[in-house]
């Protein structure tokens, strides 16, 4: 039988419908409920006199109040963009013609799609102008109705007045009524993608067709009771099945790894017999000395100048400490000394207890992450930062002025979530920045969960895991979660899971598609997340090198392709929501809404610190200058005072042992690359106020640097030397961070 015959006939051998008949049945299953519901007439009413300027109407003046309620004067030509509710479609305008005695009556004309809809006389009283939009409107995305009118100029008034507009009523007609092509295409496409997705996943044709029928019934019900809403959000229905299809590689890899965890547990076990760093005493001496010097610098650093100077980068990383009460300053120093004394005289080991198979106590990890998150959320909620160095006032102005979600710089998902949260809770929130505070606490919960996950995979024992968790808590970034009003909390929290997923992937516990999924989410939350890209690629390369030589790069190519497809799926979801929500690239430039506020790169849109010469007032110094070096040092001092210098000390003293550790645990290479790229970001990015004013923008590097420093210290040979180094590192970091948070909680400005 020919292929053309199979399209229109049953295959008698298999008794299965031909392709065309299946497509026809699926189309009918989707279209019939929608067409039946289309016969129900619906009406959409829009008041034009309200304070918010209608986005779909041009040519109107400001809102005014009259004897018949709020209204707007129309210009000589007013254009209304209509919702594509279908055909026939009727429009009624509630208007009023106002003319002094002796003036000619108001003549109003209307046309749509190049066709005149007639001319009418508008009396002095309110009246409805009713029009039927041409049937061809179903082929346009946004049909328009244009109103023209004769004008007059009142005495002692510069305005040319036409008629007063009160309200627009748009309705679809009854039988026979057809939906507009633009939303209908979205519904048909969503049905087709749903059929393909269900068929690919399950292989069951009947289930796929039943799913399409269910979608058709759902769309039919919505078309009858919520047509304006359904039409506006029609293309949203395309996203879910499209995402499912694009995420199939991720879903399959996830299922494969779960099966492997049961059938081949041995290949998924993290290696525990890693080499240690043997030349420990130079490190054990240098780290405490550096820690004590840093604490002395906290106490005796020169004060900052009264006037803000972005080029004065001498002590702002620790100068806040002297603003605390003296008793607290001294207490912090005593805590560090006490920790060193304990490490020197105690016999406690850092290794802790292990199970026979080298795994951490599973019972402990069932409740510890939940307890950590609960305690953290309570602390973040009830001990808020009383002042924020972020743009709280700017956020309030932008969101309220824009009357909706804003595509704000590179913080696409972060800003979108906060604005949507604000409008969802506007009945209890008085300011948009209160939504920022809520999201900061939520991000804090995610961060603590991520710290727990990282501790468990980086630590060989429960004690080592707790050291990792403690080090991640004792960094300056933790301030973000104390209801700090800025856009860096959520990206910091999700970044922990990017680091965690890369580590797990290199050690065989996670699919590359999952790594790409998490990394893409982080990048779209905030543009700083794109700096994790090199780390993700290095993780892929390292994992490929661990694969067997036969077919290595074919396997690696498939891995990379599936990862890219998964990342694109996340991008499609986010951009789909953004575009369908009415955003545009024109709105990316917030200068339209707020003078002096730029797009990516700040006010001057320059992304990086200039190498040789400054060009704008927002560039404070060049790359190879003492001011820039001081800024880099102070930025690290503020966020993670001992991380970078500890890494450098270990590399100098124990270079060969460190190389052996990298060879034994390739995941450490990935972590080192992540620390390097994040540090490069904090060094190279060009903040308008310099690191002193925009420290939070550049704080991301504190996370991987802290992880790398603590991991190296944990791999010192067990004993007093290791205990001294860790006690110094953790105590100095904790005292520094507690003081930094306390400063903001007490509302002490410095």
C-alpha positions in Angstrom: 0.0 0.0 0.0 1.4 3.4 -0.9 2.2 6.1 1.7 -0.6 8.3 0.4 -3.1 5.5 0.8 -2.0 5.0 4.4 -2.9 8.6 5.1 -6.5 8.1 4.4 -7.2 4.5 5.1 -6.8 2.1 8.0 -3.8 -0.2 8.0 -5.7 -3.5 8.0 -2.7 -5.4 9.3 -2.3 -3.4 12.5 -5.8 -2.0 12.9 -4.4 1.3 13.9 -5.7 4.7 12.6 -3.7 6.4 9.9 -1.8 9.5 10.7 -4.4 11.9 9.1 -7.3 10.3 11.0 -5.5 10.6 14.3 -4.7 14.2 13.6 -8.3 14.9 12.6 -9.6 13.2 15.7 -7.2 15.2 17.9 -8.1 18.5 16.2 -11.8 17.8 16.6 -11.3 16.8 20.3 -9.6 20.1 20.9 -11.7 22.4 18.6 -15.2 21.3 19.2 -15.4 22.2 22.9 -13.8 25.6 22.1 -16.2 26.3 19.3 -19.2 25.3 21.3 -18.1 27.6 24.2 -17.4 30.4 21.7 -21.1 30.8 21.1 -21.5 32.1 24.7 -21.4 35.9 24.5 -18.9 37.6 26.9 -18.4 41.2 27.7 -15.2 43.0 28.8 -15.6 46.4 30.4 -12.7 48.9 30.9 -13.1 52.2 32.8 -11.1 54.9 31.2 -11.4 57.5 34.0 -9.3 55.6 36.6 -6.0 57.1 37.7 -3.9 54.4 35.9 -3.3 55.4 32.2 -4.8 52.7 29.9 -2.0 50.9 28.1 -4.2 50.0 25.2 -5.7 53.4 24.4 -3.7 56.3 22.8 -4.9 59.9 22.4 -6.5 60.4 25.8 -5.7 63.2 28.3 -5.3 63.0 32.1 -7.9 61.6 34.4 -10.5 64.2 35.6 -13.7 64.1 37.6 -17.0 65.4 36.4 -20.7 65.3 37.4 -21.0 61.8 35.8 -17.8 60.4 37.4 -14.2 60.1 36.3 -13.4 60.6 32.6 -10.6 61.5 30.2 -10.8 64.0 27.3 -10.0 62.5 24.0 -7.9 64.0 21.3 -8.7 64.6 17.7 -7.9 60.9 17.1 -8.2 58.2 19.8 -7.1 54.6 19.0 -8.2 51.6 21.0 -6.5 48.3 20.8 -9.2 45.6 21.3 -8.9 42.2 22.7 -9.3 39.5 20.0 -12.4 37.9 21.5 -13.6 36.6 18.1 -16.1 37.5 15.4 -18.7 39.0 15.5 -17.3 41.5 17.9 -19.1 44.6 19.2 -17.7 47.7 20.8 -19.7 50.3 22.8 -18.0 53.6 24.0 -19.7 55.5 26.8 -18.9 59.1 25.9 -20.3 62.6 26.3 -20.1 65.6 23.9 -19.5 68.8 25.7 -19.9 72.0 23.7 -20.8 75.6 24.7 -24.1 77.0 23.5 -23.9 78.1 19.9 -21.1 75.7 19.0 -21.7 73.0 16.3 -22.6 69.6 17.7 -19.9 67.0 18.0 -19.4 64.7 15.0 -17.6 61.4 15.7 -16.4 59.0 13.1 -15.0 55.6 13.5 -13.0 53.1 11.4 -11.3 49.8 11.8 -9.1 47.7 9.5 -9.4 50.5 6.9 -13.2 50.3 6.9 -15.4 53.2 7.9 -18.0 52.4 10.6 -20.0 55.6 10.1 -20.3 59.1 11.6 -22.5 60.0 14.5 -23.6 63.1 16.4 -22.7 63.0 20.2 -25.2 64.9 22.4 -24.4 66.9 25.5 -25.4 63.9 27.7 -23.8 60.5 28.2 -24.4 58.2 25.3 -23.2 54.8 23.9 -21.5 54.7 20.6 -21.9 51.2 19.3 -19.9 49.6 16.5 -19.5 46.2 15.0 -15.8 45.5 14.2 -15.3 44.0 10.7 -15.1 40.2 10.5 -11.5 40.3 9.2 -10.5 41.3 12.7 -10.2 37.6 13.6 -7.0 37.5 11.5 -5.2 40.4 13.4 -3.4 40.0 16.7 -4.7 43.2 18.2 -7.6 44.7 16.2 -7.9 48.4 16.5 -10.8 50.9 16.6 -9.9 54.5 15.7 -12.3 57.4 16.8 -12.0 60.8 15.1 -13.9 63.9 16.2 -14.4 67.6 15.6 -12.7 69.7 18.2 -13.2 73.0 19.9 -11.1 75.3 22.2 -12.7 76.6 25.4 -12.2 80.2 26.3 -9.0 80.8 28.3 -7.9 77.2 27.7 -5.1 76.0 25.5 -6.5 72.6 25.0 -8.3 71.4 22.0 -11.2 69.3 23.5 -13.2 66.7 21.7 -15.4 64.4 23.7 -15.3 62.9 27.2 -14.5 59.1 27.4 -15.9 57.2 30.3 -15.9 53.5 29.5 -15.3 50.9 26.8 -17.5 47.8 26.6 -16.3 45.0 24.2 -18.4 42.0 23.6 -18.5 39.0 21.3 -21.6 38.0 19.5 -23.6 34.8 19.7 -24.2 32.2 17.0 -22.4 31.8 14.7 -19.2 33.0 16.5 -15.6 32.1 15.6 -12.5 32.6 17.8 -9.7 34.9 16.6 -6.9 33.2 14.8 -4.1 34.3 17.2 -5.4 32.6 20.3 -6.8 29.7 18.3 -3.4 28.9 16.9 -2.0 28.9 20.5 -4.7 26.4 21.6 -4.1 24.1 18.6 -0.4 24.2 19.0 -0.7 23.4 22.7 -2.9 20.4 21.9 -0.4 19.2 19.3 2.6 19.5 21.7 0.6 17.8 24.5 -0.2 14.9 22.2 3.5 14.5 21.2 4.7 14.8 24.8 2.3 12.2 26.1 3.0 9.9 23.2 6.7 10.2 23.5 6.7 9.7 27.3 4.2 6.9 27.5 4.0 5.4 24.0 0.2 5.2 24.5 -1.7 6.8 21.6 -5.1 6.5 23.3 -3.8 8.3 26.4 -2.4 11.0 24.3 -5.7 11.6 22.5 -7.7 11.5 25.8 -5.3 14.1 27.2 -5.9 16.3 24.1 -9.7 15.9 24.7 -9.3 16.9 28.3 -7.3 20.0 27.3 -10.1 20.8 24.8 -12.8 20.6 27.5 -10.7 22.7 29.9 -10.2 25.4 27.2 -13.9 25.2 26.3 -14.9 25.9 29.9 -12.5 28.8 30.2 -13.6 30.1 26.8 -17.1 30.3 28.1 -16.6 31.7 31.6 -13.3 33.6 31.3 -12.7 34.4 27.7 -10.9 37.7 28.1 -8.5 36.1 30.5 -8.1 33.0 28.3 -7.4 35.1 25.2 -4.8 37.2 26.9 -3.0 34.1 28.3 -3.6 31.8 25.3 0.1 31.4 24.5 0.9 30.4 28.1 -0.8 27.0 27.3 1.9 26.3 24.7 4.7 26.5 27.3 4.0 23.4 29.6 4.0 20.7 26.9 6.9 22.4 25.1 8.9 22.4 28.3 8.1 18.8 28.9 9.4 17.9 25.5 12.6 19.9 26.0 13.1 18.5 29.4 12.8 14.9 28.3 16.6 14.4 28.4 16.7 15.7 32.0 13.7 13.4 33.0 15.3 10.4 31.4 18.7 11.1 33.0 17.0 11.5 36.4 15.2 8.2 36.0 18.4 6.5 34.9 20.4 7.8 37.9 17.7 6.6 40.3 17.8 3.2 38.7 21.6 3.2 39.0 21.4 4.1 42.6 19.6 0.9 43.3 21.4 -1.5 40.9 24.9 -0.1 40.9 25.5 1.7 44.2 29.2 1.0 44.2 29.8 3.3 41.2 28.0 6.2 42.9 30.0 6.2 46.2 32.1 9.2 46.9 35.8 8.3 47.3 36.9 8.5 51.0 40.5 7.5 50.7 41.7 10.9 49.5 45.3 12.0 50.2 46.0 14.5 53.0 48.2 17.5 53.1 51.2 16.5 55.2 53.2 19.7 55.6 50.7 21.0 58.2 52.5 23.0 60.8 53.5 25.9 58.6 49.8 26.2 57.7 48.7 25.6 61.3 51.0 28.5 62.4 50.3 30.9 59.5 46.5 30.7 59.5 46.1 31.6 63.2 48.7 34.4 62.8 46.8 35.8 59.9 43.6 35.4 61.8 44.9 37.4 64.8 46.3 40.1 62.5 42.9 40.4 60.9 41.2 40.7 64.3 43.8 43.4 65.3 43.0 45.2 62.1 39.3 45.1 63.1 40.3 46.9 66.4 42.8 49.4 65.1 42.1 50.1 61.5 42.0 53.8 60.6 38.5 55.4 60.4 36.9 56.0 57.0 36.8 59.6 55.7 33.5 61.4 56.5 32.8 62.0 52.8 32.3 59.0 50.6 35.3 58.3 48.4 35.3 55.3 46.1 39.1 55.5 45.7 39.8 55.3 49.4 40.2 51.6 49.8 42.2 51.1 53.0 40.0 49.8 55.8 36.3 49.8 54.9 36.3 45.9 55.0 36.6 46.0 58.7 36.0 49.6 59.8 32.4 48.9 60.7 33.7 46.8 63.6 34.7 49.9 65.6 31.2 51.3 65.4 29.9 48.5 67.8 30.1 49.0 71.5 33.6 48.5 72.9 32.6 45.6 75.1 31.4 43.7 72.0 34.6 44.5 70.1 36.7 43.1 73.0 34.4 40.1 73.4 34.9 39.2 69.7 38.7 39.2 70.2 38.4 37.1 73.3 36.3 34.6 71.4 39.0 34.1 68.8 41.7 33.8 71.5 39.6 31.3 73.4 39.0 29.2 70.2 42.8 29.1 69.6 43.4 28.1 73.3 40.9 25.3 73.0 42.5 24.1 69.7 45.9 24.1 71.3 45.0 22.2 74.5 42.0 20.0 73.5 42.3 16.4 72.4 39.2 16.5 70.2 39.6 15.3 66.6 37.9 16.9 63.7 37.4 13.6 61.9 34.5 12.5 64.2 32.7 9.1 63.9 32.0 7.3 60.7 29.7 4.4 59.8 31.4 1.2 58.5 30.7 2.3 54.9 32.1 5.8 55.4 28.7 7.5 55.2 27.5 10.2 57.6 25.0 9.4 60.2 21.8 9.2 58.1 19.5 9.6 61.0 21.2 12.9 61.9 20.8 14.2 58.4 17.1 13.5 58.4 16.4 16.2 60.9 19.4 18.5 60.9 18.7 20.3 57.6 15.1 21.0 58.7 16.2 22.3 62.1 18.9 24.5 60.5 16.4 26.0 58.1 13.7 26.5 60.8 16.1 28.3 63.2 17.5 30.4 60.3 14.1 31.5 59.1 13.1 32.5 62.6 16.3 34.5 63.0 16.0 36.2 59.6 12.4 37.1 60.2 12.6 38.5 63.7 16.0 40.1 63.6 15.8 42.2 60.4 18.4 44.6 59.1 17.1 48.0 60.2 18.8 49.7 57.3 19.8 48.5 53.9 22.6 49.6 51.7 20.5 48.5 48.7 18.2 50.5 46.4 15.1 50.2 48.6 13.7 53.7 47.7 14.5 53.1 44.0 12.6 49.8 44.0 9.5 51.3 45.6 9.5 54.1 43.0 10.1 51.9 40.0 7.5 49.3 40.9 4.7 51.7 41.9 5.4 54.1 39.0 5.4 51.2 36.5 2.1 49.7 37.7 3.3 46.2 37.1 6.3 43.9 36.9 9.4 45.4 35.5 12.2 43.9 33.4 14.9 45.3 35.8 18.5 45.1 34.6 19.8 41.5 34.6 17.7 40.3 37.6 15.0 38.9 35.4 13.5 36.1 37.5 14.4 37.7 40.8 12.7 41.0 40.1 9.7 39.3 38.4 9.1 37.1 41.4 9.3 40.0 43.9 7.0 42.2 41.9 4.4 39.4 41.4 4.6 38.6 45.1 4.0 42.3 45.9 0.9 42.5 43.7 -0.4 39.2 45.0 -0.1 40.4 48.6 -0.8 44.1 48.0 -3.8 43.8 50.4 -1.3 43.4 53.3 1.9 44.9 51.9 2.1 48.7 51.8 5.4 48.9 49.9 7.0 46.8 47.2 10.2 46.4 49.2 8.3 44.4 51.8 8.1 41.7 49.1 11.9 42.0 48.8 12.1 41.3 52.6 9.9 38.2 52.3 11.9 36.8 49.4 15.1 37.5 51.3 13.9 35.2 54.1 12.8 32.5 51.6 16.2 32.8 49.9 17.8 32.3 53.4 15.9 29.0 53.8 17.2 27.9 50.4 20.7 29.0 51.3 20.8 27.0 54.6 19.4 23.9 52.8 22.2 24.3 50.2 24.8 24.7 52.9 23.6 21.5 54.5 23.7 19.7 51.1 27.2 20.9 50.4 28.4 20.0 53.9 27.2 16.5 53.4 28.9 15.9 50.1 32.2 17.8 50.9 32.6 16.4 54.4 33.9 12.9 54.8 32.3 12.7 58.3 29.6 14.4 60.2 32.1 16.7 62.0 33.6 17.8 58.7 30.2 18.4 57.2 29.3 20.6 60.1 32.5 22.6 59.6 31.5 23.2 56.0 28.1 24.3 57.0 29.5 26.6 59.7 31.9 28.2 57.3 29.2 28.9 54.8 27.1 30.6 57.5 30.0 32.7 58.7 30.4 34.8 55.6 29.2 38.4 54.9 26.7 37.2 52.3 24.5 35.9 55.2 23.4 39.5 55.8 21.3 39.3 52.6 18.8 37.0 54.3 18.1 39.3 57.3 15.4 41.0 55.2 18.1 43.0 53.4 16.5 44.8 50.5 18.5 44.0 47.4 18.6 41.6 44.5 21.4 39.3 45.6 19.8 37.0 48.1 18.2 34.5 45.8 21.1 34.2 43.4 23.5 33.6 46.3 21.2 30.8 47.6 20.7 29.1 44.3 24.5 29.3 43.6 25.1 26.9 46.4 23.1 24.3 44.5 25.0 25.1 41.3 28.2 24.3 43.2 26.6 21.2 44.8 25.3 19.9 41.4 28.7 20.3 39.7 30.4 18.4 42.6 27.8 15.6 42.4 28.0 15.4 38.7 31.8 14.9 38.6 31.5 12.2 41.2 28.8 10.4 39.3 25.8 11.2 41.5 23.9 13.6 39.1 23.2 14.0 35.5 24.6 16.9 33.5 21.1 17.9 32.5 20.3 18.6 36.1 23.5 20.7 36.5 22.5 22.7 33.4 18.9 23.1 34.7 20.1 24.5 38.0 22.8 26.7 36.4 20.3 28.2 33.9 17.9 29.0 36.7 20.7 30.8 38.6 21.7 32.8 35.6 18.2 33.9 34.9 17.6 34.8 38.5 20.5 37.3 38.3 23.1 38.0 35.6 25.9 37.2 38.1 24.9 33.6 37.7 26.3 33.5 34.2 29.8 33.5 35.8 29.2 29.9 36.8 29.3 29.0 33.1 33.0 28.1 33.0 32.7 25.9 36.1 29.8 24.0 34.5 31.8 23.4 31.3 34.9 22.3 33.3 32.7 19.9 35.2 31.5 18.4 31.9 35.1 18.2 30.6 36.4 16.6 33.8 33.6 14.1 33.8 34.3 13.3 30.2 38.0 12.6 31.0 36.9 10.1 33.6 34.8 8.2 31.1 36.3 5.2 29.3 38.4 6.1 26.3 36.2 4.2 23.9 33.4 6.4 22.7 34.4 9.1 25.3 33.8 12.2 23.2 30.7 10.8 21.5 29.3 10.3 25.0 30.5 13.8 26.0 28.9 15.4 22.9 25.5 13.8 23.8 25.9 15.0 27.4 26.6 18.5 26.2 23.7 18.5 23.8 21.2 17.3 26.3 22.5 19.9 28.8 22.1 22.7 26.3 18.6 21.6 25.4 17.7 21.6 29.1 19.1 25.1 29.6 17.2 26.3 26.6 14.0 24.9 28.0 14.5 27.0 31.1 15.2 30.1 28.9 12.0 29.4 26.9 9.9 29.2 30.0 11.3 32.5 31.5 11.2 34.5 28.3 7.8 33.0 27.4 6.4 34.4 30.7 8.2 37.7 30.2 7.1 38.3 26.7 3.6 37.0 27.2 3.3 39.3 30.2 3.7 42.3 28.0 7.4 43.0 28.5 9.7 44.2 25.7 13.3 45.0 25.2 12.4 48.7 25.1 11.3 48.4 28.7 14.7 47.0 29.6 16.1 50.5 29.6 14.7 51.8 32.9 15.8 55.4 32.2 12.4 55.7 30.6 10.9 55.2 34.0 13.5 56.6 36.3 16.0 59.3 35.2 19.6 58.4 36.0 18.9 54.6 36.2 20.7 52.7 33.5 20.5 49.1 32.2 23.1 46.4 32.5 26.4 48.0 33.6 24.8 50.8 35.7 24.5 54.5 34.8 27.3 54.5 32.2 26.5 51.0 30.9 30.2 50.1 31.0 30.4 46.5 32.2 34.1 46.2 33.4 36.7 48.1 35.2 38.7 50.1 32.6 42.2 48.8 32.0 44.1 51.9 31.2 42.0 55.1 31.5 38.6 56.1 33.0 36.0 57.5 30.6 33.0 58.4 32.8 32.4 59.7 36.3 31.1 56.3 37.3 34.5 54.7 36.7 36.5 55.3 39.8 40.0 53.9 38.9 41.7 51.7 36.4 42.4 47.9 36.6 46.1 48.2 37.4 45.9 50.8 40.1 46.5 50.8 43.9 42.9 51.9 44.5 41.6 48.9 42.6 43.9 46.5 44.5 42.8 48.0 47.8 39.1 47.6 46.7 39.6 43.9 45.9 41.3 43.3 49.2 38.7 45.1 51.2 35.9 43.4 49.3 37.3 40.0 50.3 38.0 41.2 53.8 34.4 42.2 54.2 32.7 39.1 52.9 35.2 36.3 53.7 38.2 37.7 55.6 40.4 34.5 55.7 39.2 32.6 52.6 41.6 33.9 49.9 44.7 34.2 52.1 44.1 30.7 53.5 44.0 29.2 49.9 47.2 31.1 49.0 48.9 30.0 52.2 48.1 26.3 51.5 49.2 26.5 47.9 52.5 28.1 48.8 53.3 25.7 51.7 51.9 22.4 50.3 51.7 22.7 46.5 52.6 19.1 45.7 50.1 17.7 48.2 47.4 20.0 46.9 48.1 18.7 43.3 47.8 15.1 44.6 44.5 16.0 46.2 43.2 17.5 42.9 44.1 14.4 41.1 42.4 12.2 43.6 39.2 14.3 43.8 38.7 15.9 40.3 35.6 17.7 41.7 38.0 20.0 43.6 39.3 21.2 40.2 35.7 22.2 39.3 35.3 24.0 42.7 38.6 25.8 42.1 37.5 27.0 38.7 34.2 28.2 40.2 36.2 30.1 42.8 38.5 31.6 40.2 35.7 32.8 37.9 33.7 34.2 40.7 36.8 36.1 42.0 37.4 37.3 38.4 33.8 38.6 38.4 34.3 40.5 41.7 37.6 42.0 40.4 36.5 42.9 36.9 32.9 44.1 37.2 32.4 47.8 37.2 30.0 49.0 40.0 29.0 52.6 39.9 29.9 53.2 43.5 33.0 51.0 43.6 33.2 47.9 45.8 32.8 50.0 48.9 29.4 51.2 47.9 28.4 48.1 45.9 30.0 45.4 48.0 26.9 43.2 47.8 26.9 43.2 44.0 30.4 41.7 44.1 30.0 39.3 47.1 29.3 36.1 45.1 33.0 35.0 45.2 32.9 34.6 49.0 30.9 31.4 48.6 33.3 29.2 46.4 36.4 30.7 48.0 35.1 29.8 51.4 34.3 26.2 50.3 37.7 25.8 48.7 39.6 27.2 51.8 37.7 25.0 54.2 38.0 21.9 52.0 41.8 22.3 51.9 42.0 22.8 55.7 39.8 19.7 56.2 42.4 17.7 54.3 45.3 18.6 56.6 46.6 15.6 58.5 44.5 15.0 61.6 45.8 16.4 64.8 46.5 19.6 66.7 47.7 21.4 63.6 44.5 20.8 61.8 42.5 21.8 64.8 44.4 25.1 65.2 43.9 26.1 61.5 40.2 25.3 61.5 39.5 26.9 64.9 41.3 30.1 63.8 39.5 30.2 60.4 36.0 29.6 61.8 36.3 31.8 64.9 37.6 34.8 63.0 35.0 34.4 60.3 32.2 33.9 62.8 33.1 37.0 64.9 33.5 39.1 61.8 30.2 38.1 60.3 28.2 38.3 63.6 29.5 41.9 64.0 28.6 42.7 60.4 25.1 41.4 60.8 24.7 42.9 64.3 25.6 46.3 62.9 22.7 46.2 60.5 20.3 44.6 63.0 21.0 47.4 65.5 20.7 50.0 62.8 24.2 51.4 63.4 25.4 53.4 60.4 29.1 53.7 59.7 
